[in-house]
Amino acid sequence: MKALRAVVLVGITLVAGVLSWAGSQLWNSMGSLPGVPTAAPVVLAIIAVVLAATAISLRGRLKAQRERVPGAKGVDPLSAARAVVLGQASALVSALVTGVYGGMGVFLLSSSDASARRGQALTALFAVLAGIAVMAAGLWIQYICRLPEDQDPSTPVHSSAERP
């Protein structure tokens, strides 16, 4: 499995934001723009908390396992892989959603009746902040569950013919 990079998430967020901003302008010119759901920042914040709690739990258990603490509960490799996949998927979806709400928020703040849409823009801002928290928690899980390097980079690699 390849590691998810923060640059990819930023790129997805920016592209989705620009498309959302343009789509919001188009939609508003044809009728009324739908509002930002009030539950969006709440749901994203709950997902961020669940991912952060998972990361904290895995970090403690992996540290105890590495230090060979007696009676420490180990981490099943399949469970760790599932946590990484969940974190990566959540981060990718959150990047898209963050871009959408960010684009809508920018449009709402720049529209002619910005004072009437201030509440919607504030909800979009909270959704963006919660989305960033989901992305950070997803990347943190990935960082915690990385595999140790097979060999120290400063140690020269010997071929099988050179070994005694």
CYANA upper distance limits for C-alpha pairs under 8 A (distance plus 0.5 A):
  3 ALA  CA    142 GLN  CA      7.81
  4 LEU  CA      8 VAL  CA      7.78
  4 LEU  CA     88 GLN  CA      7.17
  4 LEU  CA    139 LEU  CA      7.84
  4 LEU  CA    142 GLN  CA      8.41
  5 ARG  CA      9 LEU  CA      7.40
  5 ARG  CA    139 LEU  CA      8.47
  6 ALA  CA     10 VAL  CA      6.72
  6 ALA  CA    139 LEU  CA      8.20
  7 VAL  CA     11 GLY  CA      6.58
  8 VAL  CA     12 ILE  CA      6.68
  9 LEU  CA     13 THR  CA      6.61
  9 LEU  CA     91 ALA  CA      7.87
  9 LEU  CA     92 LEU  CA      6.95
  9 LEU  CA     95 ALA  CA      6.08
  9 LEU  CA    135 MET  CA      8.23
 10 VAL  CA     14 LEU  CA      6.61
 10 VAL  CA     95 ALA  CA      7.67
 11 GLY  CA     15 VAL  CA      6.64
 12 ILE  CA     16 ALA  CA      6.48
 12 ILE  CA     92 LEU  CA      8.44
 12 ILE  CA     95 ALA  CA      6.48
 12 ILE  CA     96 LEU  CA      6.57
 12 ILE  CA     99 GLY  CA      7.83
 13 THR  CA     17 GLY  CA      6.40
 13 THR  CA     95 ALA  CA      5.38
 13 THR  CA     96 LEU  CA      6.01
 13 THR  CA     97 VAL  CA      8.24
 13 THR  CA     98 THR  CA      6.66
 13 THR  CA     99 GLY  CA      4.73
 13 THR  CA    100 VAL  CA      8.25
 14 LEU  CA     18 VAL  CA      6.68
 14 LEU  CA     99 GLY  CA      6.49
 15 VAL  CA     19 LEU  CA      6.70
 15 VAL  CA     99 GLY  CA      7.66
 16 ALA  CA     20 SER  CA      6.37
 16 ALA  CA     96 LEU  CA      6.37
 16 ALA  CA     97 VAL  CA      8.36
 16 ALA  CA     99 GLY  CA      5.11
 16 ALA  CA    100 VAL  CA      6.04
 16 ALA  CA    103 GLY  CA      7.97
 17 GLY  CA     21 TRP  CA      6.52
 17 GLY  CA     98 THR  CA      8.11
 17 GLY  CA     99 GLY  CA      4.43
 17 GLY  CA    100 VAL  CA      5.63
 17 GLY  CA    101 TYR  CA      7.80
 17 GLY  CA    102 GLY  CA      6.18
 17 GLY  CA    103 GLY  CA      4.70
 17 GLY  CA    104 MET  CA      8.16
 18 VAL  CA     22 ALA  CA      6.73
 18 VAL  CA     99 GLY  CA      8.17
 18 VAL  CA    103 GLY  CA      6.52
 19 LEU  CA     23 GLY  CA      6.42
 19 LEU  CA    100 VAL  CA      8.21
 19 LEU  CA    103 GLY  CA      7.85
 20 SER  CA     24 SER  CA      6.37
 20 SER  CA     99 GLY  CA      7.72
 20 SER  CA    100 VAL  CA      5.58
 20 SER  CA    101 TYR  CA      8.10
 20 SER  CA    102 GLY  CA      8.40
 20 SER  CA    103 GLY  CA      5.35
 20 SER  CA    104 MET  CA      6.56
 21 TRP  CA     25 GLN  CA      6.85
 21 TRP  CA    100 VAL  CA      8.23
 21 TRP  CA    103 GLY  CA      4.72
 21 TRP  CA    104 MET  CA      6.00
 21 TRP  CA    106 VAL  CA      7.45
 21 TRP  CA    107 PHE  CA      6.26
 22 ALA  CA     26 LEU  CA      6.80
 22 ALA  CA    103 GLY  CA      8.44
 23 GLY  CA     27 TRP  CA      6.42
 24 SER  CA     28 ASN  CA      6.40
 24 SER  CA     33 LEU  CA      7.18
 24 SER  CA    103 GLY  CA      8.28
 24 SER  CA    104 MET  CA      6.70
 24 SER  CA    107 PHE  CA      7.23
 25 GLN  CA     29 SER  CA      6.70
 25 GLN  CA    107 PHE  CA      7.58
 26 LEU  CA     30 MET  CA      7.00
 27 TRP  CA     31 GLY  CA      6.76
 27 TRP  CA     32 SER  CA      7.41
 27 TRP  CA     33 LEU  CA      6.36
 28 ASN  CA     32 SER  CA      5.63
 28 ASN  CA     33 LEU  CA      5.42
 35 GLY  CA    120 GLN  CA      6.98
 36 VAL  CA     40 ALA  CA      8.04
 36 VAL  CA    101 TYR  CA      8.02
 36 VAL  CA    120 GLN  CA      6.39
 36 VAL  CA    121 ALA  CA      8.50
 36 VAL  CA    123 THR  CA      7.20
 36 VAL  CA    124 ALA  CA      6.83
 37 PRO  CA    123 THR  CA      8.25
 38 THR  CA     42 VAL  CA      8.11
 38 THR  CA    123 THR  CA      6.96
 39 ALA  CA     43 VAL  CA      6.52
 40 ALA  CA     44 LEU  CA      6.72
 40 ALA  CA    127 ALA  CA      6.41
 41 PRO  CA     45 ALA  CA      6.44
 41 PRO  CA    123 THR  CA      7.57
 41 PRO  CA    124 ALA  CA      8.21
 41 PRO  CA    126 PHE  CA      6.07
 41 PRO  CA    127 ALA  CA      4.48
 41 PRO  CA    128 VAL  CA      8.05
 41 PRO  CA    129 LEU  CA      8.43
 41 PRO  CA    130 ALA  CA      6.29
 41 PRO  CA    131 GLY  CA      8.19
 42 VAL  CA     46 ILE  CA      6.71
 42 VAL  CA    127 ALA  CA      8.24
 42 VAL  CA    130 ALA  CA      8.36
 43 VAL  CA     47 ILE  CA      6.79
 44 LEU  CA     48 ALA  CA      6.68
 44 LEU  CA     94 SER  CA      8.38
 44 LEU  CA    127 ALA  CA      7.43
 44 LEU  CA    130 ALA  CA      5.87
 44 LEU  CA    131 GLY  CA      6.40
 44 LEU  CA    134 VAL  CA      7.28
 45 ALA  CA     49 VAL  CA      6.69
 45 ALA  CA    130 ALA  CA      5.53
 45 ALA  CA    131 GLY  CA      7.97
 45 ALA  CA    133 ALA  CA      7.84
 45 ALA  CA    134 VAL  CA      7.80
 46 ILE  CA     50 VAL  CA      6.72
 47 ILE  CA     51 LEU  CA      6.65
 47 ILE  CA    134 VAL  CA      7.03
 48 ALA  CA     52 ALA  CA      6.54
 48 ALA  CA    130 ALA  CA      7.64
 48 ALA  CA    131 GLY  CA      8.36
 48 ALA  CA    133 ALA  CA      6.22
 48 ALA  CA    134 VAL  CA      4.84
 48 ALA  CA    135 MET  CA      8.44
 48 ALA  CA    137 ALA  CA      6.66
 49 VAL  CA     53 ALA  CA      6.54
 50 VAL  CA     54 THR  CA      6.66
 51 LEU  CA     55 ALA  CA      6.65
 51 LEU  CA     87 GLY  CA      7.35
 51 LEU  CA    134 VAL  CA      7.83
 51 LEU  CA    137 ALA  CA      6.19
 51 LEU  CA    138 GLY  CA      7.08
 51 LEU  CA    141 ILE  CA      7.99
 52 ALA  CA     56 ILE  CA      6.65
 52 ALA  CA    137 ALA  CA      5.87
 52 ALA  CA    138 GLY  CA      8.50
 52 ALA  CA    140 TRP  CA      8.44
 52 ALA  CA    141 ILE  CA      8.25
 53 ALA  CA     57 SER  CA      6.64
 54 THR  CA     58 LEU  CA      6.58
 54 THR  CA     83 ALA  CA      8.19
 54 THR  CA    141 ILE  CA      8.11
 55 ALA  CA     59 ARG  CA      6.42
 55 ALA  CA    137 ALA  CA      7.95
 55 ALA  CA    140 TRP  CA      7.32
 55 ALA  CA    141 ILE  CA      5.54
 55 ALA  CA    144 ILE  CA      7.57
 56 ILE  CA     60 GLY  CA      6.78
 57 SER  CA     61 ARG  CA      6.75
 58 LEU  CA     62 LEU  CA      6.38
 58 LEU  CA     75 VAL  CA      7.86
 58 LEU  CA     80 ALA  CA      8.24
 58 LEU  CA    144 ILE  CA      7.94
 58 LEU  CA    145 CYS  CA      8.27
 59 ARG  CA     63 LYS  CA      6.53
 59 ARG  CA    144 ILE  CA      6.59
 59 ARG  CA    145 CYS  CA      8.45
 60 GLY  CA     64 ALA  CA      6.69
 61 ARG  CA     65 GLN  CA      6.58
 61 ARG  CA     72 ALA  CA      7.67
 61 ARG  CA     73 LYS  CA      6.92
 61 ARG  CA     74 GLY  CA      6.59
 61 ARG  CA     75 VAL  CA      7.03
 62 LEU  CA     66 ARG  CA      6.58
 62 LEU  CA     74 GLY  CA      7.31
 62 LEU  CA     75 VAL  CA      7.00
 63 LYS  CA     67 GLU  CA      6.65
 64 ALA  CA     68 ARG  CA      6.46
 64 ALA  CA     69 VAL  CA      5.82
 64 ALA  CA     72 ALA  CA      6.48
 64 ALA  CA     73 LYS  CA      8.33
 64 ALA  CA     74 GLY  CA      8.25
 65 GLN  CA     69 VAL  CA      6.90
 65 GLN  CA     72 ALA  CA      6.89
 65 GLN  CA     73 LYS  CA      7.79
 65 GLN  CA     74 GLY  CA      6.12
 65 GLN  CA     75 VAL  CA      8.22
 68 ARG  CA     72 ALA  CA      7.91
 75 VAL  CA     79 SER  CA      7.50
 75 VAL  CA     80 ALA  CA      7.28
 76 ASP  CA     80 ALA  CA      6.87
 77 PRO  CA     81 ALA  CA      6.67
 78 LEU  CA     82 ARG  CA      6.64
 79 SER  CA     83 ALA  CA      6.68
 80 ALA  CA     84 VAL  CA      6.77
 80 ALA  CA    145 CYS  CA      6.89
 81 ALA  CA     85 VAL  CA      6.71
 81 ALA  CA    145 CYS  CA      8.23
 82 ARG  CA     86 LEU  CA      6.56
 83 ALA  CA     87 GLY  CA      6.56
 83 ALA  CA    141 ILE  CA      7.58
 84 VAL  CA     88 GLN  CA      6.56
 84 VAL  CA    138 GLY  CA      8.02
 84 VAL  CA    141 ILE  CA      6.47
 84 VAL  CA    142 GLN  CA      5.71
 84 VAL  CA    145 CYS  CA      7.45
 85 VAL  CA     89 ALA  CA      6.50
 86 LEU  CA     90 SER  CA      6.46
 86 LEU  CA    138 GLY  CA      8.13
 87 GLY  CA     91 ALA  CA      6.54
 87 GLY  CA    137 ALA  CA      7.63
 87 GLY  CA    138 GLY  CA      4.37
 87 GLY  CA    139 LEU  CA      7.25
 87 GLY  CA    141 ILE  CA      6.71
 87 GLY  CA    142 GLN  CA      7.38
 88 GLN  CA     92 LEU  CA      6.68
 88 GLN  CA    138 GLY  CA      6.08
 88 GLN  CA    139 LEU  CA      7.43
 88 GLN  CA    142 GLN  CA      7.84
 89 ALA  CA     93 VAL  CA      6.70
 90 SER  CA     94 SER  CA      6.34
 90 SER  CA    134 VAL  CA      7.37
 90 SER  CA    135 MET  CA      7.60
 90 SER  CA    138 GLY  CA      7.01
 91 ALA  CA     95 ALA  CA      6.53
 91 ALA  CA    134 VAL  CA      6.48
 91 ALA  CA    135 MET  CA      4.72
 91 ALA  CA    136 ALA  CA      8.07
 91 ALA  CA    137 ALA  CA      8.39
 91 ALA  CA    138 GLY  CA      5.86
 91 ALA  CA    139 LEU  CA      7.78
 92 LEU  CA     96 LEU  CA      7.06
 92 LEU  CA    135 MET  CA      7.93
 93 VAL  CA     97 VAL  CA      6.72
 94 SER  CA     98 THR  CA      6.24
 94 SER  CA    131 GLY  CA      5.78
 94 SER  CA    132 ILE  CA      7.96
 94 SER  CA    134 VAL  CA      6.94
 94 SER  CA    135 MET  CA      6.81
 95 ALA  CA     99 GLY  CA      6.67
 95 ALA  CA    131 GLY  CA      7.35
 95 ALA  CA    132 ILE  CA      8.08
 95 ALA  CA    135 MET  CA      7.37
 96 LEU  CA    100 VAL  CA      6.82
 97 VAL  CA    101 TYR  CA      6.69
 97 VAL  CA    131 GLY  CA      7.67
 98 THR  CA    102 GLY  CA      6.30
 98 THR  CA    127 ALA  CA      7.34
 98 THR  CA    128 VAL  CA      5.39
 98 THR  CA    131 GLY  CA      5.83
 98 THR  CA    132 ILE  CA      7.69
 99 GLY  CA    103 GLY  CA      6.48
 99 GLY  CA    128 VAL  CA      8.13
100 VAL  CA    104 MET  CA      6.74
101 TYR  CA    105 GLY  CA      6.41
101 TYR  CA    124 ALA  CA      5.75
101 TYR  CA    125 LEU  CA      8.02
101 TYR  CA    127 ALA  CA      7.18
101 TYR  CA    128 VAL  CA      6.82
102 GLY  CA    106 VAL  CA      6.69
102 GLY  CA    124 ALA  CA      6.94
102 GLY  CA    125 LEU  CA      7.40
102 GLY  CA    128 VAL  CA      6.53
103 GLY  CA    107 PHE  CA      6.75
104 MET  CA    108 LEU  CA      6.55
104 MET  CA    121 ALA  CA      8.16
104 MET  CA    124 ALA  CA      7.64
105 GLY  CA    109 LEU  CA      6.67
105 GLY  CA    120 GLN  CA      7.98
105 GLY  CA    121 ALA  CA      5.26
105 GLY  CA    122 LEU  CA      8.15
105 GLY  CA    124 ALA  CA      5.79
105 GLY  CA    125 LEU  CA      7.08
106 VAL  CA    110 SER  CA      6.64
106 VAL  CA    121 ALA  CA      8.09
107 PHE  CA    111 SER  CA      6.46
108 LEU  CA    114 ALA  CA      6.60
108 LEU  CA    117 ARG  CA      6.65
108 LEU  CA    118 ARG  CA      7.89
108 LEU  CA    120 GLN  CA      7.88
108 LEU  CA    121 ALA  CA      6.26
109 LEU  CA    114 ALA  CA      5.75
109 LEU  CA    117 ARG  CA      7.90
109 LEU  CA    118 ARG  CA      7.48
109 LEU  CA    121 ALA  CA      6.84
110 SER  CA    114 ALA  CA      6.96
113 ASP  CA    117 ARG  CA      7.18
114 ALA  CA    118 ARG  CA      6.40
117 ARG  CA    121 ALA  CA      6.76
118 ARG  CA    122 LEU  CA      6.63
119 GLY  CA    123 THR  CA      6.74
120 GLN  CA    124 ALA  CA      6.69
121 ALA  CA    125 LEU  CA      6.65
122 LEU  CA    126 PHE  CA      6.80
123 THR  CA    127 ALA  CA      6.70
124 ALA  CA    128 VAL  CA      6.68
125 LEU  CA    129 LEU  CA      6.79
126 PHE  CA    130 ALA  CA      6.61
127 ALA  CA    131 GLY  CA      6.46
128 VAL  CA    132 ILE  CA      6.71
129 LEU  CA    133 ALA  CA      6.88
130 ALA  CA    134 VAL  CA      6.85
131 GLY  CA    135 MET  CA      6.83
132 ILE  CA    136 ALA  CA      6.66
133 ALA  CA    137 ALA  CA      6.60
134 VAL  CA    138 GLY  CA      6.58
135 MET  CA    139 LEU  CA      6.71
136 ALA  CA    140 TRP  CA      6.56
137 ALA  CA    141 ILE  CA      6.76
138 GLY  CA    142 GLN  CA      6.93
139 LEU  CA    143 TYR  CA      6.68
140 TRP  CA    144 ILE  CA      6.63
141 ILE  CA    145 CYS  CA      6.67
142 GLN  CA    146 ARG  CA      6.72
151 GLN  CA    155 THR  CA      7.69
158 HIS  CA    162 GLU  CA      6.61
158 HIS  CA    163 ARG  CA      7.33
159 SER  CA    163 ARG  CA      7.33
